[in-house]
Amino acid sequence: MSLAFPPPTAARDDLDGLLLLGGQPTVENLVAAYSQGIFPWPVPGWPLAWFCPPRRGILRLDRLHVGRSLARAQRQAPWRLSFDEAFEQVMRACQTQPRPGQDGTWITPQLVRGYTALHAAGYAHSVEVWEGNELVGGLYGVAVQGVFAGESMFHHRPNASKVAVLALAGHLQARGANWFDIQQLTPHMAALGAEEVSREEFLALLAVEQAKHLTIIN
């Protein structure tokens, strides 16, 4: 059954922006959610939770910071970059990536099925970093109505996930995008120049970008 989402401004700030409980991560529900700046974030013991946080992480493409070591890795590392060659493999690698301060993963089997179906429908995408035939880094996210929302990334080599971000940023900027959603600001993304904005500013930016009717992934 398809979900009827409350307006994002109704999100509970005292609960990290919780908006709705329940439903399934179907293609229809995910597209409807992302088009409004909403995303699912499983909470153990709860039905599937949907959020629009009071503070949102974004990366403005004209403020992308590339440090010396990252620029060197981008130039010299023996890596091949690709788009959408191994979506489910990237997602499962993100699922098992160790993360400081986290015990386990929010990428549940339910979400793997949901986003894999979303990928098959043309809305979810991945960037892969290959060393020979080995997948050593990457990221995945969702592109709906001209806005890309990054979901997760992983690396098996230093800087590999950041190189994937640079590839995505270049791809999006070449198609007229000004920024992309990273949901939560992490030290990893802050080092690349990402920032936090309020929910109100995020929703305003979202409306402007959607009005441009960009085809950002093809």
Backbone bond lengths (Angstrom), bond angles and torsions (degrees), N, CA, C in turn:
res aa  C-N    CA-C-N  psi(-1)  N-CA   C-N-CA  omega(-1)  CA-C   N-CA-C  phi
1 M - - - 1.459 - - 1.521 109.24 -
2 S 1.321 116.48 135.27 1.456 120.30 -179.20 1.527 110.39 -74.57
3 L 1.317 115.68 148.41 1.455 122.21 -178.56 1.522 111.09 -91.69
4 A 1.327 115.20 147.43 1.464 121.79 170.81 1.526 106.39 -107.56
5 F 1.319 116.33 104.39 1.456 120.27 -175.62 1.527 110.95 -79.65
6 P 1.331 117.31 135.84 1.466 119.62 169.43 1.530 108.88 -63.98
7 P 1.324 118.40 162.87 1.469 119.58 176.62 1.524 110.53 -61.36
8 P 1.322 118.29 144.60 1.472 120.93 -178.17 1.521 113.28 -55.90
9 T 1.316 117.52 -29.45 1.465 120.83 -179.79 1.525 112.52 -68.01
10 A 1.337 116.96 -11.09 1.471 120.46 177.53 1.522 112.76 -86.42
11 A 1.327 118.03 1.17 1.464 121.63 -177.34 1.523 111.36 -61.90
12 R 1.326 116.18 146.44 1.463 123.00 -178.62 1.530 109.84 -82.73
13 D 1.322 116.70 106.87 1.462 119.99 -179.45 1.523 111.79 -67.14
14 D 1.331 117.39 -27.92 1.458 120.15 179.15 1.528 111.91 -74.59
15 L 1.330 116.76 -8.66 1.467 122.07 177.93 1.527 110.40 -123.59
16 D 1.325 116.05 39.14 1.477 122.83 175.45 1.525 113.64 62.56
17 G 1.327 116.36 22.91 1.459 119.08 178.39 1.514 113.91 92.42
18 L 1.330 117.80 21.27 1.465 121.00 177.89 1.525 109.86 -60.39
19 L 1.327 115.02 132.61 1.458 120.71 -176.95 1.522 112.60 -117.74
20 L 1.328 116.48 -36.73 1.461 119.93 -172.84 1.515 109.34 -158.02
21 L 1.340 116.25 146.72 1.459 122.77 173.62 1.521 109.34 -117.61
22 G 1.335 115.86 137.30 1.454 119.35 173.51 1.512 113.14 111.13
23 G 1.318 114.77 178.72 1.453 120.77 -179.79 1.515 112.23 84.35
24 Q 1.313 114.91 179.13 1.450 122.28 -178.78 1.526 110.08 -121.55
25 P 1.344 117.68 153.31 1.460 120.47 177.62 1.531 111.57 -81.17
26 T 1.323 115.25 61.41 1.458 120.24 177.32 1.525 109.50 -77.18
27 V 1.317 116.20 165.70 1.461 120.21 177.24 1.521 110.00 -57.20
28 E 1.315 117.57 -45.80 1.464 121.30 -178.60 1.526 111.30 -60.91
29 N 1.334 117.06 -45.82 1.462 120.13 -178.32 1.524 111.97 -68.41
30 L 1.319 117.04 -40.38 1.466 120.27 -179.68 1.527 111.23 -66.23
31 V 1.318 117.50 -43.35 1.467 119.93 178.44 1.524 110.44 -62.77
32 A 1.324 116.71 -43.57 1.471 120.20 178.68 1.517 111.26 -62.85
33 A 1.340 116.88 -39.39 1.466 120.60 -179.56 1.526 110.95 -66.66
34 Y 1.323 117.08 -53.93 1.463 119.87 -175.71 1.524 112.58 -63.79
35 S 1.300 117.23 -30.09 1.463 119.24 178.41 1.526 111.60 -66.65
36 Q 1.349 116.90 -16.61 1.466 121.42 178.54 1.527 113.21 -110.95
37 G 1.334 116.82 8.13 1.461 119.43 -179.38 1.517 113.93 80.29
38 I 1.317 116.98 23.27 1.471 123.64 -177.94 1.528 108.50 -110.37
39 F 1.333 117.61 145.57 1.455 120.37 176.33 1.525 110.27 -143.37
40 P 1.338 117.27 154.74 1.471 120.28 177.97 1.520 110.78 -84.40
41 W 1.317 115.30 143.69 1.467 121.10 177.08 1.527 106.88 -145.28
42 P 1.332 118.11 100.34 1.466 120.02 -176.17 1.523 112.88 -60.74
43 V 1.317 115.28 138.91 1.466 123.02 175.72 1.521 106.94 -120.55
44 P 1.342 118.69 122.66 1.462 120.07 -177.60 1.522 112.17 -53.06
45 G 1.325 115.55 132.25 1.454 121.63 177.73 1.520 114.52 86.82
46 W 1.316 117.98 -6.05 1.470 121.96 179.22 1.519 110.53 -108.95
47 P 1.337 116.85 157.02 1.467 118.22 164.22 1.529 108.48 -60.36
48 L 1.322 117.26 167.46 1.460 120.00 -178.10 1.531 110.08 -55.17
49 A 1.339 115.74 127.47 1.464 121.49 -175.90 1.531 109.92 -102.86
50 W 1.328 116.08 140.49 1.460 123.31 -179.34 1.522 108.52 -119.44
51 F 1.329 117.02 134.11 1.459 121.70 -170.18 1.525 112.33 -128.41
52 C 1.327 114.14 151.72 1.460 122.83 162.90 1.527 104.93 -138.90
53 P 1.337 117.85 92.30 1.467 121.28 -168.91 1.527 113.13 -65.12
54 P 1.334 116.36 155.42 1.466 120.17 177.99 1.525 112.77 -68.49
55 R 1.336 117.42 -25.42 1.456 122.52 174.70 1.521 107.91 -122.69
56 R 1.331 116.17 134.40 1.464 120.25 -172.87 1.521 110.26 -126.38
57 G 1.317 116.82 136.19 1.447 121.67 176.03 1.516 110.92 -86.32
58 I 1.329 116.68 132.65 1.458 121.42 174.62 1.531 108.43 -137.50
59 L 1.316 115.84 157.42 1.458 121.45 172.77 1.523 107.68 -119.89
60 R 1.333 115.54 110.80 1.463 120.22 174.87 1.530 107.32 -77.82
61 L 1.309 116.13 127.35 1.459 119.94 -170.79 1.517 112.73 -67.83
62 D 1.330 117.74 -26.65 1.461 119.06 178.42 1.529 112.41 -82.20
63 R 1.334 116.94 -1.42 1.464 120.85 177.22 1.530 112.09 -114.27
64 L 1.312 116.08 13.11 1.462 121.18 -179.96 1.528 109.57 -61.43
65 H 1.328 115.40 126.87 1.467 120.77 -179.02 1.523 109.33 -106.11
66 V 1.330 115.63 124.05 1.465 121.25 178.76 1.528 108.00 -116.92
67 G 1.324 115.86 106.18 1.461 120.59 179.23 1.521 112.03 -73.30
68 R 1.333 115.94 171.91 1.461 120.42 -175.15 1.516 113.02 -61.83
69 S 1.345 116.46 -45.83 1.470 118.57 -177.50 1.518 110.99 -65.90
70 L 1.321 116.84 -36.50 1.458 120.02 178.39 1.526 110.84 -69.34
71 A 1.323 117.16 -42.74 1.466 120.51 177.74 1.528 110.41 -60.81
72 R 1.331 116.22 -38.85 1.467 120.12 178.63 1.521 110.50 -66.37
73 A 1.336 116.88 -42.55 1.464 119.95 178.13 1.523 110.69 -62.75
74 Q 1.319 116.10 -40.32 1.465 120.25 179.77 1.534 110.69 -62.34
75 R 1.332 116.71 -37.04 1.466 120.66 -177.61 1.527 112.80 -81.23
76 Q 1.334 115.85 -39.63 1.459 119.21 -164.56 1.522 115.41 -108.29
77 A 1.314 118.11 -22.67 1.473 119.09 -176.14 1.531 109.88 -64.61
78 P 1.332 117.18 142.99 1.469 120.93 -177.29 1.527 111.65 -82.07
79 W 1.315 115.68 59.11 1.451 120.32 -173.72 1.518 111.88 -114.35
80 R 1.323 114.57 149.38 1.466 122.03 171.66 1.519 108.53 -112.41
81 L 1.315 116.53 136.27 1.465 121.84 179.65 1.525 109.95 -104.30
82 S 1.318 115.38 143.76 1.465 120.01 176.58 1.519 109.58 -145.76
83 F 1.328 115.31 164.20 1.446 122.58 176.12 1.532 108.93 -121.65
84 D 1.315 115.37 130.56 1.470 121.60 171.94 1.526 114.35 60.62
85 E 1.315 117.59 27.47 1.463 119.42 176.22 1.525 112.63 -88.25
86 A 1.334 117.08 -24.38 1.465 120.02 -172.96 1.527 109.77 -150.28
87 F 1.336 116.09 57.68 1.470 119.68 -173.05 1.526 111.89 -58.28
88 E 1.318 117.37 -54.73 1.469 119.07 -175.26 1.528 110.87 -65.14
89 Q 1.315 117.86 -34.77 1.464 121.07 177.69 1.530 110.36 -63.51
90 V 1.325 116.58 -41.52 1.463 120.09 176.90 1.520 110.33 -63.40
91 M 1.316 116.91 -45.38 1.457 119.98 -177.69 1.529 110.99 -62.53
92 R 1.321 116.74 -40.60 1.467 119.22 179.68 1.526 111.45 -71.04
93 A 1.321 117.55 -30.90 1.463 119.62 174.75 1.526 110.15 -67.88
94 C 1.339 117.38 -39.05 1.466 120.62 174.77 1.529 110.73 -62.57
95 Q 1.318 116.06 -35.95 1.459 122.12 -179.00 1.527 111.62 -62.02
96 T 1.325 117.28 -33.15 1.467 120.81 -175.62 1.523 112.95 -103.98
97 Q 1.341 117.79 3.54 1.474 120.73 179.86 1.530 109.92 -68.20
98 P 1.339 119.06 122.53 1.477 119.97 175.15 1.529 110.08 -64.25
99 R 1.327 117.26 137.68 1.455 121.53 -179.25 1.527 109.25 -132.04
100 P 1.330 117.56 130.91 1.467 120.87 -179.38 1.528 111.54 -56.98
101 G 1.332 115.80 132.07 1.452 120.60 176.63 1.513 115.04 80.85
102 Q 1.342 116.80 2.67 1.461 119.37 179.75 1.516 110.01 -119.97
103 D 1.318 115.89 133.02 1.453 122.15 175.65 1.523 107.13 -108.47
104 G 1.313 116.72 102.94 1.452 119.64 -176.20 1.515 111.12 96.49
105 T 1.328 116.20 -163.29 1.458 121.18 -174.30 1.519 110.54 -140.61
106 W 1.340 115.43 150.82 1.454 120.47 174.65 1.526 110.84 -87.07
107 I 1.350 117.72 -8.63 1.468 120.78 -178.77 1.520 107.82 -84.19
108 T 1.300 115.56 87.75 1.459 122.35 -176.01 1.528 110.64 -79.96
109 P 1.342 117.93 163.33 1.466 119.70 174.56 1.537 112.24 -55.48
110 Q 1.329 117.00 -34.81 1.465 121.21 176.93 1.531 110.93 -59.55
111 L 1.341 116.58 -42.71 1.457 119.77 179.25 1.525 112.12 -71.86
112 V 1.321 117.37 -36.52 1.466 119.57 176.51 1.526 109.72 -58.28
113 R 1.318 116.90 -45.69 1.476 119.90 178.87 1.528 110.51 -63.62
114 G 1.342 116.30 -43.77 1.458 120.06 -176.50 1.514 112.51 -64.69
115 Y 1.336 117.31 -46.06 1.464 119.97 -177.26 1.524 111.95 -75.82
116 T 1.330 117.12 -28.58 1.463 119.41 174.25 1.529 109.86 -64.82
117 A 1.320 117.05 -41.04 1.469 120.50 175.02 1.523 110.51 -65.54
118 L 1.332 116.95 -37.20 1.467 121.08 178.25 1.530 110.27 -64.95
119 H 1.326 116.40 -37.48 1.469 120.96 175.92 1.531 110.36 -64.02
120 A 1.318 116.33 -44.81 1.467 119.99 179.37 1.525 111.47 -61.73
121 A 1.346 115.88 -28.69 1.466 120.49 179.11 1.527 112.35 -83.95
122 G 1.340 117.30 -4.84 1.463 120.94 175.40 1.511 115.64 94.36
123 Y 1.334 117.99 11.33 1.465 120.87 -177.27 1.524 113.86 -106.21
124 A 1.310 118.70 -24.41 1.467 121.91 -179.21 1.525 108.76 -107.53
125 H 1.343 115.75 141.33 1.462 120.37 -171.96 1.523 110.45 -140.66
126 S 1.324 114.41 159.35 1.464 120.63 179.98 1.517 110.26 -133.31
127 V 1.325 114.28 153.17 1.464 122.67 168.99 1.522 106.29 -117.32
128 E 1.320 116.02 130.45 1.453 120.80 -177.93 1.528 110.68 -115.27
129 V 1.332 115.80 143.91 1.459 123.01 173.45 1.526 106.80 -118.54
130 W 1.339 115.95 119.45 1.460 121.61 -174.73 1.527 110.37 -112.84
131 E 1.314 115.97 141.16 1.462 123.02 167.96 1.520 105.71 -118.46
132 G 1.309 115.84 100.34 1.457 119.01 -168.89 1.515 108.60 65.88
133 N 1.321 116.41 -125.50 1.458 121.24 177.88 1.521 112.91 -97.53
134 E 1.332 116.69 5.35 1.468 120.96 -177.30 1.528 110.19 -96.11
135 L 1.315 115.80 131.51 1.462 121.59 174.79 1.526 108.16 -81.33
136 V 1.346 116.84 112.28 1.463 120.38 -172.96 1.526 112.90 -111.03
137 G 1.301 118.06 -3.18 1.458 120.87 177.80 1.515 110.27 -175.70
138 G 1.327 115.46 166.26 1.454 118.71 177.97 1.513 111.91 164.90
139 L 1.314 113.09 179.57 1.461 121.10 177.92 1.515 108.79 -152.29
140 Y 1.329 115.46 164.29 1.466 119.61 172.79 1.514 108.98 -142.07
141 G 1.319 115.18 160.05 1.457 120.36 179.62 1.517 110.50 -169.75
142 V 1.308 114.68 -168.25 1.464 121.95 -171.77 1.523 109.49 -127.50
143 A 1.329 116.44 134.17 1.463 121.94 176.53 1.530 108.76 -116.75
144 V 1.324 115.36 111.45 1.460 121.77 179.65 1.519 108.97 -133.67
145 Q 1.314 117.16 128.51 1.465 123.45 177.27 1.530 112.69 52.89
146 G 1.332 116.13 43.51 1.447 120.48 174.32 1.509 116.32 78.12
147 V 1.334 117.73 11.11 1.470 121.88 179.58 1.526 108.78 -125.52
148 F 1.338 115.65 130.67 1.460 120.34 177.83 1.519 109.44 -99.16
149 A 1.325 116.15 132.15 1.463 122.45 175.62 1.518 108.54 -115.80
150 G 1.325 116.43 112.23 1.453 120.18 177.35 1.514 110.52 -73.30
151 E 1.317 116.66 135.99 1.460 121.17 -177.24 1.529 112.99 -103.63
152 S 1.314 116.87 -51.12 1.462 119.11 -176.88 1.519 108.82 -162.14
153 M 1.330 115.27 162.08 1.465 121.08 178.69 1.519 108.90 -144.21
154 F 1.327 115.49 166.24 1.460 120.01 177.60 1.525 108.58 -149.80
155 H 1.308 116.05 162.84 1.459 120.80 173.93 1.520 110.08 -149.23
156 H 1.325 115.12 141.39 1.458 122.30 170.97 1.520 111.30 -113.23
157 R 1.338 116.21 -0.20 1.450 123.51 173.57 1.526 107.65 -135.48
158 P 1.339 118.70 146.87 1.465 119.47 178.31 1.524 111.20 -55.68
159 N 1.319 115.43 135.34 1.463 124.52 176.53 1.530 114.59 73.36
160 A 1.332 118.82 -1.47 1.464 119.03 -175.70 1.525 112.13 -64.07
161 S 1.335 118.11 -39.90 1.465 119.03 179.91 1.522 110.74 -71.05
162 K 1.342 117.14 -33.59 1.465 119.74 177.96 1.522 110.97 -68.05
163 V 1.308 117.71 -36.47 1.465 120.54 175.68 1.530 109.82 -63.57
164 A 1.321 117.03 -36.07 1.466 120.01 175.26 1.523 110.85 -63.36
165 V 1.344 117.12 -40.18 1.459 120.82 176.80 1.527 110.74 -62.31
166 L 1.325 117.38 -42.49 1.468 120.61 178.67 1.523 110.99 -61.72
167 A 1.329 116.78 -40.49 1.465 120.28 178.12 1.523 110.75 -63.66
168 L 1.329 116.24 -43.52 1.462 120.04 177.81 1.522 110.80 -63.23
169 A 1.336 117.33 -45.33 1.461 121.10 -178.84 1.523 111.12 -59.76
170 G 1.327 117.10 -43.99 1.456 119.92 178.48 1.508 112.20 -63.75
171 H 1.326 116.46 -40.08 1.462 121.96 178.65 1.528 110.83 -62.25
172 L 1.333 116.24 -47.01 1.461 120.47 -178.09 1.524 111.58 -67.79
173 Q 1.329 116.20 -43.11 1.463 119.57 -178.07 1.528 110.88 -63.87
174 A 1.325 117.21 -36.94 1.465 120.75 178.79 1.522 112.08 -64.79
175 R 1.327 116.91 -20.26 1.464 121.42 -179.49 1.524 112.54 -102.56
176 G 1.329 116.93 9.57 1.451 120.54 172.59 1.507 116.32 97.07
177 A 1.327 118.01 2.84 1.462 120.19 178.46 1.529 110.28 -75.28
178 N 1.309 116.93 149.89 1.463 122.56 179.47 1.523 113.41 -104.72
179 W 1.323 118.05 -21.47 1.456 121.93 -175.85 1.519 108.43 -163.24
180 F 1.328 115.84 167.74 1.465 118.76 167.46 1.516 109.99 -140.28
181 D 1.306 113.71 155.81 1.461 124.03 -175.23 1.524 108.94 -79.62
182 I 1.337 117.08 130.89 1.462 120.24 172.83 1.529 110.99 -116.22
183 Q 1.326 116.58 4.74 1.465 123.84 176.04 1.525 112.52 67.36
184 Q 1.320 117.91 -69.68 1.460 121.04 -179.16 1.523 110.15 -120.16
185 L 1.318 116.65 134.11 1.459 120.94 179.04 1.525 109.52 -76.72
186 T 1.315 116.45 123.34 1.462 122.97 177.05 1.526 108.96 -115.60
187 P 1.330 118.18 159.13 1.465 119.83 175.87 1.528 112.16 -56.39
188 H 1.325 116.16 -36.59 1.468 122.25 179.28 1.523 110.46 -57.86
189 M 1.348 116.26 -45.95 1.468 120.37 -178.37 1.524 111.87 -81.36
190 A 1.322 117.09 -31.44 1.466 119.65 176.75 1.520 110.60 -60.94
191 A 1.335 117.11 -34.79 1.460 120.81 177.97 1.520 111.86 -64.11
192 L 1.333 116.73 -22.04 1.465 121.12 178.36 1.534 112.05 -92.09
193 G 1.326 116.95 -0.09 1.457 120.48 177.61 1.507 114.96 103.92
194 A 1.336 117.74 7.96 1.463 120.30 179.20 1.525 110.73 -69.51
195 E 1.313 116.25 160.86 1.465 122.02 -176.85 1.524 110.08 -145.27
196 E 1.315 115.13 170.43 1.459 121.81 174.12 1.520 109.88 -105.12
197 V 1.336 115.03 142.20 1.462 121.28 172.12 1.520 108.20 -129.68
198 S 1.314 116.81 163.85 1.458 120.24 177.35 1.521 110.23 -72.91
199 R 1.324 116.00 162.41 1.454 120.04 176.44 1.524 110.76 -57.16
200 E 1.329 116.29 -42.18 1.465 120.24 -178.25 1.525 111.00 -61.54
201 E 1.333 116.49 -44.50 1.469 119.21 178.98 1.524 110.57 -66.73
202 F 1.325 116.76 -39.78 1.464 119.95 179.05 1.523 111.15 -60.80
203 L 1.320 116.97 -46.93 1.465 119.91 -178.33 1.534 111.21 -64.92
204 A 1.333 116.50 -34.00 1.462 119.73 176.44 1.530 110.50 -67.31
205 L 1.323 117.18 -43.95 1.463 120.90 176.64 1.524 111.00 -62.08
206 L 1.326 116.10 -39.93 1.462 121.42 179.06 1.527 110.57 -59.76
207 A 1.335 117.06 -45.58 1.461 121.08 -178.99 1.527 111.37 -63.49
208 V 1.331 116.61 -40.24 1.466 120.32 179.26 1.523 110.35 -64.04
209 E 1.327 116.39 -45.25 1.467 119.88 -177.78 1.525 110.70 -67.25
210 Q 1.325 117.71 -40.12 1.462 120.54 179.46 1.523 111.47 -64.11
211 A 1.324 116.89 -33.01 1.468 120.67 -178.75 1.525 112.14 -68.76
212 K 1.325 117.05 -16.89 1.467 120.49 -179.70 1.530 111.81 -80.05
213 H 1.329 117.28 -15.46 1.482 122.66 177.61 1.526 111.67 52.89
214 L 1.330 116.23 48.49 1.450 120.16 -179.26 1.532 111.02 -78.89
215 T 1.322 115.19 148.26 1.448 121.13 166.39 1.523 106.01 -102.20
216 I 1.319 116.02 97.88 1.459 119.44 -170.07 1.518 113.43 -92.82
217 I 1.325 118.13 -19.58 1.458 121.89 175.76 1.518 107.36 -129.38
218 N 1.316 115.92 127.32 1.479 118.30 176.55 1.516 109.56 -149.19
